[in-house]
Amino acid sequence: MGAQVKEQDMTPLLQVNGLTKMYGPRIGCKDVSFDLYPGEVMGIVGESGSGKSTLLNAMAGHHAPDRGEVVFDTRADGPVDTLKMSEPERRMLGRTDWAFVHQHARDGLRMSVSAGGNIGERLMAVGGRHYGEIREQAADWLGRVEISDTRIDDRPSAFSGGMQQRLQIARNLVTGPRLVFMDEPTGGLDVSVQARLLDLLRSLVREMGLSAIIVTHDLAVVRLLADRLMVMKDGHVVESGLTDQVLDDPQHAYTQLLVSSVLQV
Amino acid sequence: MSDYNFAYLDEQTKRMIRRAILKGLAVPGYQVPFASREMPMPYGWGTGGVQVSAATLTPEDTLKVIDQGADDTTNAVSIRKFFERTAGVATTEETTKASVIQTRHRIPEAELTEDQILVYQVPIPEPLRFLEPRETETRKMHSLEEYGLMHVKLYEDISQHGDIATSYAYPVKVEDRYVMDPSPIPKFDNPKLEMAAIQLFGAGREQRIYAVPPYTRVVSLDFEDYPFEATKADHPCDLCGSEHSYLDEVILDDAGNRMFVCSDTDYCRTRRAEGHVGRLGESEGEAA
């Protein structure tokens, strides 16, 4: 599917060139380059400490990389290196065209603010000043992530883990972003809840034509969601390609190990 | 008074505070850090306001101090005595005769003039504090004008109470730039923030000074479909009969009897002297 979109629209939404992040003498991630096209979902897999979260945070502007470029195709000015943007511009991007879904919903939600307020925050941050409209959109988004709108005034602390994660997704997608960064979106959820969340994510990504970068250690997640896959080890990308290709016919020794390590039930 | 430097603080300290005040006036609504001193009173009793007053007072000034609008409450009496002893300035209870007015939780009912200075005592100067606990983050939000979060608080009010239930310390935007906490004044007083007098805000424990120059635009935040409303108890004053002043509710007995009186004691006294009488005014006016 990603390949089809790629043929129609040849301007990549995101171009990452030689992105490097060091932690002192140690490597966070090194010389990562790839293009992400509109509507495409990229999976990044690897073991703990392989640098995948570092890479994601560096791309999303949460911490400054040492070298490289992250060029985003902005609506107004076309491709711009986000690392050279001024901070207000980058933060504006962070609450309009970009979204970031944290592994722990608590990091991405305001736990003392109601579900409706959590969803409405991004709307109000971009200038929404009509209570009725904000609330309507919040209720609509609760519905889309399969949370009953009777829970709109409940705080996230009264929600289950799966509901919190879905609320976090609603809160991020309400402003219609074009690129979503996800850090282990299904981490810490039990398998049946994971399945529902994946189902939901897949339909939202397809419906809205979102591009997404998903970091996970769970190969089943990328098999379901990702068009393309990058495998990371020790801060380097060791293999990349179409998801099915990489998972079914792994070339690099580490990828072979990773694929064969999955427990079969 | 000879044992103290004029108005208690030493001249270097006053100079430092005056610099913060001038910077505050130059950037309306911006919280200027200053090196708050230990004052001979506990934090929360107006140490910020006292330092700003001390730096503002001259020997020719006439000082008025109010606490919740009243001249005769503990906080007001002790601060007034403090400056009587350490500065030897004249003091008054009449709003119109004062040149410097230090206040806690109210703006006087009488309209202030260009030759007056209103000094507020501020407990927590950061309007975003209860929404965002990180100081580094709130500073960034101020500098980048990211104030969406302030509306989240108002949203929460409406969703829980049906309207904006914040009734004091109601957030305002100053000159279309900084969102400011007007100190815990009732929102009834918010429209009065656009006034002829200079307004200075001092937070002693939090070490911040901010200011609103005369005739500065001060807008209370709200939603298009839930506009700001300056509310008060729907009742006339029981002593002076005023329908336009902010009222305190006083429980009279355990049978459910109550009275409403102006919280601004000077305003109420002035009106009674002019012959206005409320429901309970004639019989109990003097006692109250």
Contacts between the chains, C-beta under 8 A, distances in Angstrom:
chain1	res1	chain2	res2	distance
A	87	B	144	7.0
A	88	B	144	4.8
A	91	B	144	6.4
A	91	B	146	7.0
A	110	B	131	7.8
A	110	B	152	7.5
A	113	B	152	5.9
A	113	B	156	6.0
A	114	B	156	6.1
A	114	B	159	5.9
A	114	B	160	7.6
A	116	B	155	7.2
A	116	B	159	5.7
A	117	B	152	5.0
A	117	B	155	5.1
A	117	B	156	5.1
A	117	B	159	6.9
A	120	B	152	6.8
A	120	B	155	5.5
A	121	B	148	6.2
A	121	B	149	6.9
A	121	B	152	5.1
A	122	B	148	7.6
A	124	B	148	4.2
A	124	B	149	7.8
A	124	B	151	4.1
A	124	B	152	6.0
A	124	B	155	6.9
A	125	B	146	6.6
A	125	B	148	3.0
A	125	B	149	7.5
A	126	B	148	7.3
A	128	B	151	7.9
A	129	B	151	7.0
A	129	B	223	5.7
A	129	B	224	5.3
A	130	B	223	6.3
A	130	B	224	4.6
A	130	B	225	5.6
A	131	B	155	6.6
A	131	B	158	5.5
A	131	B	223	4.2
A	131	B	224	7.6
A	131	B	225	5.2
A	131	B	226	5.3
A	132	B	225	5.2
A	134	B	155	6.6
A	135	B	155	8.0
A	135	B	159	7.2
A	152	B	159	7.4
A	153	B	159	5.1
A	153	B	160	6.6
